[in-house]
Amino acid sequence: MGWSDYSPVAYVRAATKPQAPLQPTYYASTGVAFTVTIPRSENDMGSPITGYKIYCDAGDDFNS
């Protein structure tokens, strides 16, 4: 019964989904690696972009 200590202060950043980056630039590839440059998004919408995920697809998964 009675009052307790104050809760810790919390901060929230109101951010939305950033814009997609511009098209990557291809430089070179080998059998196990490739080199590209991904330009930063023109607008991060309030939250810094800390990385990108790149997915590789063989391109013929659905051919019979």
N, CA, C and O atoms as a GROMACS GRO file, in nm:
protein
  256
    1MET      N    1   0.083  -0.116   0.000
    1MET     CA    2   0.000   0.000   0.000
    1MET      C    3   0.088   0.123   0.000
    1MET      O    4   0.188   0.131   0.071
    2GLY      N    5   0.049   0.218  -0.081
    2GLY     CA    6   0.123   0.341  -0.084
    2GLY      C    7   0.198   0.360  -0.216
    2GLY      O    8   0.182   0.281  -0.309
    3TRP      N    9   0.279   0.462  -0.221
    3TRP     CA   10   0.353   0.498  -0.341
    3TRP      C   11   0.483   0.419  -0.352
    3TRP      O   12   0.544   0.384  -0.251
    4SER      N   13   0.524   0.392  -0.477
    4SER     CA   14   0.652   0.326  -0.499
    4SER      C   15   0.747   0.423  -0.568
    4SER      O   16   0.710   0.536  -0.599
    5ASP      N   17   0.871   0.378  -0.590
    5ASP     CA   18   0.967   0.460  -0.663
    5ASP      C   19   0.919   0.477  -0.807
    5ASP      O   20   0.841   0.397  -0.858
    6TYR      N   21   0.968   0.583  -0.872
    6TYR     CA   22   0.935   0.607  -1.012
    6TYR      C   23   0.997   0.497  -1.100
    6TYR      O   24   1.103   0.444  -1.067
    7SER      N   25   0.932   0.466  -1.209
    7SER     CA   26   0.986   0.371  -1.307
    7SER      C   27   1.099   0.437  -1.384
    7SER      O   28   1.105   0.560  -1.392
    8PRO      N   29   1.192   0.356  -1.443
    8PRO     CA   30   1.298   0.414  -1.524
    8PRO      C   31   1.239   0.486  -1.645
    8PRO      O   32   1.131   0.451  -1.693
    9VAL      N   33   1.310   0.587  -1.694
    9VAL     CA   34   1.266   0.662  -1.811
    9VAL      C   35   1.293   0.579  -1.936
    9VAL      O   36   1.398   0.516  -1.946
   10ALA      N   37   1.200   0.578  -2.030
   10ALA     CA   38   1.216   0.507  -2.157
   10ALA      C   39   1.197   0.605  -2.271
   10ALA      O   40   1.115   0.697  -2.262
   11TYR      N   41   1.273   0.585  -2.378
   11TYR     CA   42   1.262   0.670  -2.496
   11TYR      C   43   1.222   0.585  -2.615
   11TYR      O   44   1.267   0.471  -2.629
   12VAL      N   45   1.137   0.640  -2.701
   12VAL     CA   46   1.090   0.569  -2.820
   12VAL      C   47   1.112   0.659  -2.940
   12VAL      O   48   1.078   0.778  -2.937
   13ARG      N   49   1.169   0.603  -3.045
   13ARG     CA   50   1.186   0.679  -3.169
   13ARG      C   51   1.072   0.641  -3.263
   13ARG      O   52   1.054   0.524  -3.297
   14ALA      N   53   0.995   0.739  -3.305
   14ALA     CA   54   0.886   0.715  -3.398
   14ALA      C   55   0.943   0.716  -3.540
   14ALA      O   56   0.968   0.822  -3.597
   15ALA      N   57   0.964   0.598  -3.596
   15ALA     CA   58   1.021   0.586  -3.730
   15ALA      C   59   0.932   0.495  -3.814
   15ALA      O   60   0.859   0.412  -3.761
   16THR      N   61   0.940   0.512  -3.944
   16THR     CA   62   0.865   0.428  -4.035
   16THR      C   63   0.962   0.354  -4.126
   16THR      O   64   1.083   0.374  -4.117
   17LYS      N   65   0.910   0.269  -4.211
   17LYS     CA   66   0.992   0.190  -4.302
   17LYS      C   67   1.071   0.282  -4.395
   17LYS      O   68   1.012   0.370  -4.458
   18PRO      N   69   1.205   0.262  -4.405
   18PRO     CA   70   1.284   0.350  -4.493
   18PRO      C   71   1.256   0.322  -4.640
   18PRO      O   72   1.204   0.216  -4.676
   19GLN      N   73   1.293   0.417  -4.724
   19GLN     CA   74   1.279   0.396  -4.868
   19GLN      C   75   1.379   0.290  -4.913
   19GLN      O   76   1.485   0.273  -4.852
   20ALA      N   77   1.346   0.219  -5.018
   20ALA     CA   78   1.436   0.118  -5.073
   20ALA      C   79   1.562   0.185  -5.126
   20ALA      O   80   1.557   0.298  -5.174
   21PRO      N   81   1.676   0.115  -5.117
   21PRO     CA   82   1.798   0.173  -5.173
   21PRO      C   83   1.791   0.177  -5.325
   21PRO      O   84   1.708   0.110  -5.386
   22LEU      N   85   1.879   0.255  -5.384
   22LEU     CA   86   1.888   0.258  -5.530
   22LEU      C   87   1.944   0.125  -5.579
   22LEU      O   88   1.991   0.044  -5.498
   23GLN      N   89   1.938   0.101  -5.707
   23GLN     CA   90   1.984  -0.025  -5.765
   23GLN      C   91   2.132  -0.049  -5.735
   23GLN      O   92   2.213   0.042  -5.751
   24PRO      N   93   2.168  -0.171  -5.691
   24PRO     CA   94   2.309  -0.202  -5.667
   24PRO      C   95   2.390  -0.197  -5.796
   24PRO      O   96   2.336  -0.217  -5.905
   25THR      N   97   2.520  -0.170  -5.783
   25THR     CA   98   2.612  -0.170  -5.895
   25THR      C   99   2.699  -0.294  -5.886
   25THR      O  100   2.766  -0.316  -5.786
   26TYR      N  101   2.698  -0.376  -5.992
   26TYR     CA  102   2.778  -0.498  -5.998
   26TYR      C  103   2.920  -0.465  -6.041
   26TYR      O  104   2.941  -0.386  -6.133
   27TYR      N  105   3.019  -0.526  -5.974
   27TYR     CA  106   3.159  -0.503  -6.010
   27TYR      C  107   3.225  -0.629  -6.063
   27TYR      O  108   3.285  -0.626  -6.171
   28ALA      N  109   3.216  -0.740  -5.991
   28ALA     CA  110   3.285  -0.862  -6.033
   28ALA      C  111   3.229  -0.981  -5.957
   28ALA      O  112   3.160  -0.965  -5.856
   29SER      N  113   3.260  -1.102  -6.006
   29SER     CA  114   3.220  -1.222  -5.934
   29SER      C  115   3.318  -1.335  -5.965
   29SER      O  116   3.388  -1.334  -6.066
   30THR      N  117   3.319  -1.432  -5.875
   30THR     CA  118   3.396  -1.556  -5.892
   30THR      C  119   3.300  -1.670  -5.868
   30THR      O  120   3.179  -1.649  -5.859
   31GLY      N  121   3.351  -1.790  -5.856
   31GLY     CA  122   3.264  -1.904  -5.829
   31GLY      C  123   3.204  -1.904  -5.689
   31GLY      O  124   3.106  -1.975  -5.664
   32VAL      N  125   3.261  -1.826  -5.597
   32VAL     CA  126   3.214  -1.828  -5.458
   32VAL      C  127   3.182  -1.690  -5.400
   32VAL      O  128   3.136  -1.681  -5.286
   33ALA      N  129   3.205  -1.583  -5.475
   33ALA     CA  130   3.181  -1.450  -5.420
   33ALA      C  131   3.147  -1.351  -5.531
   33ALA      O  132   3.176  -1.374  -5.648
   34PHE      N  133   3.084  -1.241  -5.493
   34PHE     CA  134   3.058  -1.133  -5.587
   34PHE      C  135   3.076  -1.000  -5.515
   34PHE      O  136   3.067  -0.992  -5.393
   35THR      N  137   3.101  -0.896  -5.592
   35THR     CA  138   3.122  -0.763  -5.536
   35THR      C  139   3.020  -0.667  -5.595
   35THR      O  140   3.010  -0.653  -5.717
   36VAL      N  141   2.945  -0.601  -5.507
   36VAL     CA  142   2.848  -0.500  -5.548
   36VAL      C  143   2.859  -0.382  -5.452
   36VAL      O  144   2.910  -0.394  -5.341
   37THR      N  145   2.810  -0.269  -5.497
   37THR     CA  146   2.795  -0.152  -5.411
   37THR      C  147   2.646  -0.121  -5.403
   37THR      O  148   2.578  -0.114  -5.505
   38ILE      N  149   2.597  -0.103  -5.280
   38ILE     CA  150   2.456  -0.069  -5.260
   38ILE      C  151   2.451   0.075  -5.210
   38ILE      O  152   2.493   0.102  -5.097
   39PRO      N  153   2.399   0.168  -5.291
   39PRO     CA  154   2.390   0.308  -5.246
   39PRO      C  155   2.294   0.321  -5.128
   39PRO      O  156   2.197   0.246  -5.118
   40ARG      N  157   2.322   0.413  -5.040
   40ARG     CA  158   2.232   0.437  -4.927
   40ARG      C  159   2.094   0.483  -4.976
   40ARG      O  160   2.082   0.545  -5.082
   41SER      N  161   1.993   0.453  -4.897
   41SER     CA  162   1.859   0.503  -4.928
   41SER      C  163   1.860   0.655  -4.921
   41SER      O  164   1.934   0.714  -4.843
   42GLU      N  165   1.778   0.716  -5.003
   42GLU     CA  166   1.773   0.862  -5.003
   42GLU      C  167   1.706   0.917  -4.878
   42GLU      O  168   1.730   1.031  -4.839
   43ASN      N  169   1.621   0.836  -4.813
   43ASN     CA  170   1.552   0.880  -4.692
   43ASN      C  171   1.538   0.762  -4.598
   43ASN      O  172   1.471   0.664  -4.631
   44ASP      N  173   1.600   0.770  -4.480
   44ASP     CA  174   1.591   0.660  -4.384
   44ASP      C  175   1.466   0.669  -4.296
   44ASP      O  176   1.444   0.582  -4.211
   45MET      N  177   1.386   0.771  -4.315
   45MET     CA  178   1.258   0.790  -4.247
   45MET      C  179   1.273   0.798  -4.094
   45MET      O  180   1.182   0.762  -4.021
   46GLY      N  181   1.389   0.844  -4.047
   46GLY     CA  182   1.405   0.869  -3.904
   46GLY      C  183   1.480   0.764  -3.827
   46GLY      O  184   1.502   0.780  -3.707
   47SER      N  185   1.520   0.656  -3.892
   47SER     CA  186   1.594   0.552  -3.821
   47SER      C  187   1.712   0.508  -3.907
   47SER      O  188   1.691   0.466  -4.021
   48PRO      N  189   1.835   0.515  -3.857
   48PRO     CA  190   1.952   0.481  -3.938
   48PRO      C  191   1.946   0.337  -3.991
   48PRO      O  192   1.908   0.245  -3.918
   49ILE      N  193   1.982   0.319  -4.116
   49ILE     CA  194   1.988   0.186  -4.176
   49ILE      C  195   2.124   0.127  -4.139
   49ILE      O  196   2.228   0.186  -4.168
   50THR      N  197   2.122   0.011  -4.075
   50THR     CA  198   2.247  -0.047  -4.025
   50THR      C  199   2.297  -0.162  -4.111
   50THR      O  200   2.407  -0.211  -4.088
   51GLY      N  201   2.220  -0.208  -4.209
   51GLY     CA  202   2.266  -0.316  -4.295
   51GLY      C  203   2.159  -0.357  -4.395
   51GLY      O  204   2.043  -0.316  -4.385
   52TYR      N  205   2.200  -0.437  -4.490
   52TYR     CA  206   2.110  -0.490  -4.592
   52TYR      C  207   2.126  -0.641  -4.597
   52TYR      O  208   2.232  -0.693  -4.562
   53LYS      N  209   2.024  -0.712  -4.640
   53LYS     CA  210   2.031  -0.856  -4.663
   53LYS      C  211   2.026  -0.881  -4.813
   53LYS      O  212   1.943  -0.823  -4.883
   54ILE      N  213   2.114  -0.967  -4.861
   54ILE     CA  214   2.118  -1.002  -5.002
   54ILE      C  215   2.086  -1.150  -5.013
   54ILE      O  216   2.145  -1.232  -4.943
   55TYR      N  217   1.993  -1.184  -5.102
   55TYR     CA  218   1.954  -1.323  -5.123
   55TYR      C  219   1.998  -1.367  -5.261
   55TYR      O  220   1.992  -1.289  -5.356
   56CYS      N  221   2.042  -1.490  -5.273
   56CYS     CA  222   2.088  -1.545  -5.400
   56CYS      C  223   1.991  -1.654  -5.445
   56CYS      O  224   1.950  -1.738  -5.364
   57ASP      N  225   1.955  -1.654  -5.570
   57ASP     CA  226   1.862  -1.751  -5.625
   57ASP      C  227   1.923  -1.809  -5.751
   57ASP      O  228   1.974  -1.735  -5.835
   58ALA      N  229   1.917  -1.941  -5.766
   58ALA     CA  230   1.973  -2.005  -5.884
   58ALA      C  231   1.898  -1.966  -6.010
   58ALA      O  232   1.953  -1.975  -6.120
   59GLY      N  233   1.773  -1.922  -5.996
   59GLY     CA  234   1.698  -1.874  -6.110
   59GLY      C  235   1.626  -1.980  -6.189
   59GLY      O  236   1.546  -1.947  -6.276
   60ASP      N  237   1.651  -2.109  -6.162
   60ASP     CA  238   1.585  -2.216  -6.238
   60ASP      C  239   1.515  -2.316  -6.147
   60ASP      O  240   1.497  -2.432  -6.185
   61ASP      N  241   1.476  -2.275  -6.028
   61ASP     CA  242   1.415  -2.366  -5.931
   61ASP      C  243   1.283  -2.425  -5.978
   61ASP      O  244   1.246  -2.533  -5.932
   62PHE      N  245   1.211  -2.359  -6.066
   62PHE     CA  246   1.078  -2.405  -6.105
   62PHE      C  247   1.072  -2.465  -6.246
   62PHE      O  248   0.963  -2.496  -6.295
   63ASN      N  249   1.186  -2.481  -6.310
   63ASN     CA  250   1.190  -2.544  -6.443
   63ASN      C  251   1.176  -2.695  -6.428
   63ASN      O  252   1.226  -2.753  -6.332
   64SER      N  253   1.106  -2.758  -6.524
   64SER     CA  254   1.092  -2.904  -6.517
   64SER      C  255   1.193  -2.972  -6.604
   64SER      O  256   1.196  -3.095  -6.610
   0.00000   0.00000   0.00000
